[in-house]
Amino acid sequence: MTSVVNFPQTRRGERVIDVEPGIPVAERPVRLLYSVIEAGELLSVSKQTIYNLIDQGDLPKVMIGRTGKTIRIAASDLQAYIDNQRVEVQPAWAL
Protein backbone atom coordinates (compact mmCIF):
# COMPACT_ATOMS: atom_id res chain seq x y z
CA MET A 1 0.00 0.00 0.00
CA THR A 2 1.31 3.45 -0.91
CA SER A 3 2.05 5.85 1.91
CA VAL A 4 -0.52 8.57 2.51
CA VAL A 5 2.41 10.89 3.09
CA ASN A 6 3.37 10.68 -0.59
CA PHE A 7 0.18 9.88 -2.47
CA PRO A 8 -3.56 9.94 -1.96
CA GLN A 9 -5.12 6.62 -1.08
CA THR A 10 -8.34 5.04 0.04
CA ARG A 11 -8.60 2.07 2.34
CA ARG A 12 -11.85 0.37 3.23
CA GLY A 13 -13.96 3.39 2.36
CA GLU A 14 -11.80 5.97 4.11
CA ARG A 15 -11.51 9.42 2.62
CA VAL A 16 -8.65 10.42 0.35
CA ILE A 17 -5.92 12.55 1.93
CA ASP A 18 -3.84 14.50 -0.56
CA VAL A 19 -0.91 16.43 0.88
CA GLU A 20 0.06 17.89 -2.51
CA PRO A 21 -3.20 18.92 -4.18
CA GLY A 22 -2.93 20.22 -7.72
CA ILE A 23 0.12 18.10 -8.60
CA PRO A 24 -0.69 14.96 -10.59
CA VAL A 25 0.28 11.82 -8.68
CA ALA A 26 2.37 10.52 -11.58
CA GLU A 27 4.54 13.67 -11.49
CA ARG A 28 5.29 13.59 -7.76
CA PRO A 29 8.70 12.43 -6.59
CA VAL A 30 8.70 9.55 -4.15
CA ARG A 31 10.04 10.72 -0.81
CA LEU A 32 11.34 8.17 1.63
CA LEU A 33 12.53 10.54 4.37
CA TYR A 34 11.32 13.81 5.84
CA SER A 35 13.04 16.33 8.10
CA VAL A 36 11.65 16.94 11.59
CA ILE A 37 10.11 20.21 10.43
CA GLU A 38 8.52 18.56 7.37
CA ALA A 39 7.18 15.72 9.50
CA GLY A 40 5.65 18.29 11.82
CA GLU A 41 4.02 20.05 8.88
CA LEU A 42 2.61 16.76 7.59
CA LEU A 43 1.14 15.93 11.01
CA SER A 44 0.14 19.57 11.70
CA VAL A 45 2.20 19.73 14.88
CA SER A 46 5.32 21.61 15.98
CA LYS A 47 8.85 20.32 15.55
CA GLN A 48 9.06 20.05 19.34
CA THR A 49 6.10 17.66 19.29
CA ILE A 50 7.95 15.52 16.73
CA TYR A 51 11.05 15.49 18.96
CA ASN A 52 8.83 14.51 21.92
CA LEU A 53 7.30 11.65 19.90
CA ILE A 54 10.80 10.47 19.00
CA ASP A 55 11.99 10.68 22.63
CA GLN A 56 8.91 8.75 23.84
CA GLY A 57 9.56 6.02 21.27
CA ASP A 58 6.31 6.66 19.41
CA LEU A 59 8.05 7.76 16.20
CA PRO A 60 11.27 6.08 15.01
CA LYS A 61 14.05 8.26 13.64
CA VAL A 62 16.68 7.67 10.98
CA MET A 63 20.14 9.04 11.68
CA ILE A 64 21.95 10.35 8.59
CA GLY A 65 25.59 11.25 8.10
CA ARG A 66 28.92 10.21 9.50
CA THR A 67 28.23 11.73 12.91
CA GLY A 68 24.54 10.78 12.89
CA LYS A 69 23.42 14.28 13.82
CA THR A 70 20.93 14.67 10.99
CA ILE A 71 17.53 13.26 11.94
CA ARG A 72 15.02 12.14 9.34
CA ILE A 73 11.65 10.44 9.67
CA ALA A 74 10.73 7.64 7.25
CA ALA A 75 7.48 8.11 5.32
CA SER A 76 6.45 4.59 6.30
CA ASP A 77 6.95 5.43 10.00
CA LEU A 78 4.79 8.54 9.64
CA GLN A 79 2.09 6.41 8.01
CA ALA A 80 2.34 3.80 10.77
CA TYR A 81 2.06 6.52 13.43
CA ILE A 82 -1.04 7.94 11.74
CA ASP A 83 -2.61 4.48 11.48
CA ASN A 84 -1.88 3.77 15.17
CA GLN A 85 -3.60 7.00 16.23
CA ARG A 86 -6.93 6.26 14.55
CA VAL A 87 -9.85 6.01 16.95
CA GLU A 88 -13.27 4.62 16.13
CA VAL A 89 -15.95 6.74 17.69
CA GLN A 90 -19.35 5.26 18.48
CA PRO A 91 -22.30 7.64 18.11
CA ALA A 92 -23.95 8.48 21.43
CA TRP A 93 -27.22 6.90 20.35
CA ALA A 94 -25.49 3.54 19.77
CA LEU A 95 -24.64 3.13 23.45
MOZILIN-V865265 format. One line per field, one symbol per residue. phi: phi as a letter, one per 40 degrees, with the letter a starting at -180 (. if undefined). A space follows every 50 residues. Layout:
phi: ???
This chain:
phi: .cccccbcabafgcccbbcbcgbddcccccbcbbcccccccccgbccccc ccccccgcbcbbcbgccgccbbbcdcccccccccccbcbccdccc
